[in-house]
Amino acid sequence: MTLTTQQRKHLPNSLFGLPQRRAYPIDTLSRARSALARAAQFASPREQAEIRRRVHRLYPEMELSGLKRR
């Protein structure tokens, strides 16, 4: 399901992969997977690590083998 602008505005910062920029929403498992995929394409290594940490904190059961662990 697409996240509307209104819904996105109501998400707390804690549900973003990069909360300081409110980028990469991770409020659902599907969006968390998408955030990891987009981060692999567009984010810096430091940003990827932060997104990976935040996703793992919310979804510890999710396998994070798609991104390099540092």
C-alpha positions, -999 to +999 in steps of 0.1 A: +000+000+000+013+034-009+021+058+019+003+091+013+018+125+023-006+128+051+002+094+065+039+101+062+036+133+081+020+115+110+047+089+113+071+095+142+108+100+134+115+066+150+098+049+120+123+063+095+156+047+085+172+082+086+151+101+111+170+133+109+160+135+072+127+116+076+139+094+048+133+057+042+101+049+061+103+016+080+068+014+096+060-019+080+081-050+072+075-044+035+087-008+037+117-019+058+127-042+030+122-015+005+143+009+026+172-016+027+170-020-011+169+017-018+197+024+007+218-002-011+213+018-043+214+054-031+227+058+005+262+062+017+278+034+037+273+052+069+236+058+061+232+022+051+246+011+084+222+033+103+192+021+083+203-015+088+205-009+126+171+007+128+154-020+107+170-047+128+159-030+160+122-030+148+123-064+130+150-086+146+136-116+128+144-101+094+176-115+078+198-086+068+222-105+045+214-082+015+237-055+029+273-058+041+277-060+078+305-038+092 
